[in-house]
Amino acid sequence: MGHNTAAPERTPINLKRLAIICTPLAIITILVVLFMEHLPGTKPTTHIAITERTNVSLYLPDKEGKLVEKTVGIKAPESNREKADTIVAALKTAGVVSENLTLQDFVTDSDGIMYLNFSKDLVTNPQGERSDGEIVTVFSIVNSFLANFSYTRKVQFLVDWQPVHTIHGIVYTYLPMEFNRTIVED
């Protein structure tokens, strides 16, 4: 009983023949793809950048010392920090706070109190000559931040992470402050 268990002979792969077969197939594939892109009736692909926008509510003073809500459309901020910086920049532009004022940091605790840590310019550079200037400044900041951060209920002013008793001697700011509707124009 002799069975032939020898494996069939394998012929070596002819690389020239493989190249001759594959090269035209690759060229035809490339030409078909290029041709399909430029067929009549097809539109070239264009990339459209979609910029999301959002509104920011600012409380700015009028001539009588009342705060008026002004809604400004801005590019949607990527972070809460960008939103806070936008609010401070708008308050500077409106002349409510000093151009030198910087919001160094801010945090919100689990009770909804937002701690705004400002530079010393908050207390060293008063805005305006009127006696209601401090009232307008304080509540422009408070109302603007509370209107734009839905999870906050109160704002606490800090300078170098220390509570501020008063900014310029008129408004007591040592405790967290709520939105002030009495100073907002109807």
C-alpha positions as CSV (number, residue, x, y, z in Angstrom):
1,M,0.0,0.0,0.0
2,G,2.0,2.8,-1.1
3,H,0.4,6.1,-1.0
4,N,2.2,9.0,-2.6
5,T,2.3,11.7,0.1
6,A,4.5,14.1,-1.7
7,A,3.2,17.7,-1.8
8,P,2.5,19.1,-5.3
9,E,5.3,21.3,-6.6
10,R,4.8,25.0,-6.2
11,T,5.8,27.2,-8.9
12,P,7.5,30.5,-7.9
13,I,5.6,33.7,-8.4
14,N,6.7,35.5,-11.4
15,L,7.0,39.1,-10.3
16,K,7.2,40.5,-13.8
17,R,3.9,38.9,-14.7
18,L,2.3,40.2,-11.5
19,A,3.6,43.8,-12.2
20,I,2.3,43.6,-15.7
21,I,-1.2,42.6,-14.5
22,C,-1.5,45.0,-11.5
23,T,-0.1,48.2,-13.0
24,P,-2.8,48.6,-15.6
25,L,-5.5,47.8,-13.0
26,A,-4.1,50.5,-10.7
27,I,-4.0,53.0,-13.5
28,I,-7.6,52.2,-14.6
29,T,-8.8,52.6,-11.0
30,I,-7.1,56.0,-10.6
31,L,-8.5,57.2,-13.9
32,V,-12.1,56.1,-13.0
33,V,-11.9,57.9,-9.6
34,L,-10.6,61.1,-11.2
35,F,-13.2,60.9,-14.0
36,M,-16.1,60.4,-11.5
37,E,-15.1,63.5,-9.6
38,H,-15.3,65.7,-12.7
39,L,-18.5,64.3,-14.3
40,P,-20.9,67.0,-15.5
41,G,-23.6,67.7,-12.9
42,T,-21.5,66.9,-9.9
43,K,-20.7,69.7,-7.6
44,P,-17.2,70.2,-6.3
45,T,-17.0,69.6,-2.6
46,T,-16.8,72.8,-0.6
47,H,-16.0,73.1,3.0
48,I,-18.4,75.3,5.0
49,A,-17.2,76.5,8.3
50,I,-20.2,76.7,10.6
51,T,-19.8,79.2,13.4
52,E,-22.2,78.8,16.2
53,R,-23.4,82.0,17.8
54,T,-24.9,82.7,21.2
55,N,-26.2,85.7,23.0
56,V,-24.7,87.4,26.0
57,S,-26.8,89.6,28.3
58,L,-25.0,92.7,29.6
59,Y,-26.4,95.1,32.1
60,L,-25.1,98.6,31.3
61,P,-25.9,102.0,32.8
62,D,-28.1,104.6,31.1
63,K,-27.9,108.3,31.7
64,E,-30.2,108.1,34.7
65,G,-28.1,105.5,36.5
66,K,-30.4,102.6,35.8
67,L,-29.1,99.4,34.2
68,V,-30.4,98.5,30.8
69,E,-30.1,95.0,29.5
70,K,-28.3,94.8,26.2
71,T,-28.1,91.5,24.3
72,V,-25.0,91.0,22.2
73,G,-24.5,88.1,19.7
74,I,-21.1,86.6,19.9
75,K,-19.3,83.5,18.6
76,A,-20.2,80.7,20.9
77,P,-17.6,80.5,23.6
78,E,-15.7,77.2,23.9
79,S,-15.5,77.6,27.6
80,N,-17.0,79.5,30.6
81,R,-13.7,81.4,30.8
82,E,-14.2,82.8,27.3
83,K,-17.7,83.8,28.3
84,A,-16.5,85.5,31.4
85,D,-13.7,87.4,29.5
86,T,-16.3,88.5,27.0
87,I,-18.5,90.0,29.8
88,V,-15.5,91.8,31.4
89,A,-14.4,93.1,28.0
90,A,-17.8,94.5,27.3
91,L,-18.0,96.2,30.7
92,K,-14.6,97.8,30.0
93,T,-15.8,99.0,26.6
94,A,-18.9,100.5,28.1
95,G,-16.7,102.3,30.7
96,V,-18.3,100.5,33.6
97,V,-15.0,99.1,34.9
98,S,-11.4,100.2,34.5
99,E,-9.5,99.3,31.3
100,N,-6.8,97.8,33.6
101,L,-9.2,95.5,35.5
102,T,-8.6,91.8,34.9
103,L,-10.7,88.8,36.0
104,Q,-7.9,86.6,37.3
105,D,-10.1,83.6,37.9
106,F,-13.6,82.5,38.9
107,V,-15.2,79.5,40.4
108,T,-18.7,78.5,41.3
109,D,-19.4,76.4,44.4
110,S,-22.2,73.8,44.9
111,D,-24.5,76.4,46.4
112,G,-24.4,78.4,43.2
113,I,-22.2,81.2,44.5
114,M,-19.8,82.5,41.8
115,Y,-16.5,83.8,43.2
116,L,-15.0,86.4,40.9
117,N,-11.3,87.0,41.7
118,F,-10.4,90.4,40.3
119,S,-7.1,92.3,40.1
120,K,-6.5,95.1,42.6
121,D,-7.8,97.6,39.9
122,L,-11.3,96.8,41.1
123,V,-10.7,98.8,44.3
124,T,-8.0,101.2,43.2
125,N,-9.4,102.6,40.0
126,P,-12.9,104.1,40.5
127,Q,-15.2,104.6,37.6
128,G,-17.1,107.8,37.2
129,E,-17.5,110.9,39.4
130,R,-21.2,110.3,40.3
131,S,-22.0,108.9,43.7
132,D,-24.1,106.1,42.1
133,G,-21.0,105.1,40.0
134,E,-20.1,102.3,42.5
135,I,-23.7,101.1,42.6
136,V,-23.8,100.9,38.8
137,T,-20.4,99.2,38.6
138,V,-21.2,96.6,41.3
139,F,-24.6,95.6,39.8
140,S,-23.4,95.8,36.2
141,I,-21.0,93.1,37.1
142,V,-23.3,91.1,39.3
143,N,-26.3,91.2,37.0
144,S,-24.3,90.5,33.9
145,F,-22.6,87.4,35.4
146,L,-25.8,86.0,36.9
147,A,-27.7,86.5,33.6
148,N,-25.1,84.5,31.7
149,F,-24.3,81.6,34.0
150,S,-27.6,79.9,34.7
151,Y,-26.3,77.7,37.5
152,T,-25.3,80.7,39.6
153,R,-27.4,82.4,42.2
154,K,-25.1,84.9,43.8
155,V,-21.8,86.7,43.0
156,Q,-18.9,87.2,45.5
157,F,-16.3,89.8,44.8
158,L,-12.7,88.9,45.6
159,V,-9.3,90.6,45.2
160,D,-6.4,88.2,45.4
161,W,-8.8,85.6,46.7
162,Q,-9.9,87.8,49.6
163,P,-13.4,89.1,50.1
164,V,-13.8,92.8,49.4
165,H,-15.8,94.8,52.1
166,T,-16.6,97.6,49.6
167,I,-15.2,98.7,46.3
168,H,-15.2,102.5,47.0
169,G,-17.1,102.9,50.3
170,I,-20.7,102.9,49.2
171,V,-21.9,99.3,48.5
172,Y,-21.2,96.5,51.0
173,T,-19.7,93.7,48.9
174,Y,-18.3,91.4,51.6
175,L,-21.2,88.8,51.3
176,P,-22.4,87.2,48.0
177,M,-24.8,89.4,46.1
178,E,-28.0,88.5,44.3
179,F,-29.3,89.9,41.0
180,N,-30.7,93.4,41.6
181,R,-33.9,94.0,39.8
182,T,-34.6,97.4,41.5
183,I,-31.8,99.1,39.6
184,V,-32.8,97.6,36.2
185,E,-34.9,99.8,33.9
186,D,-38.3,98.3,33.2
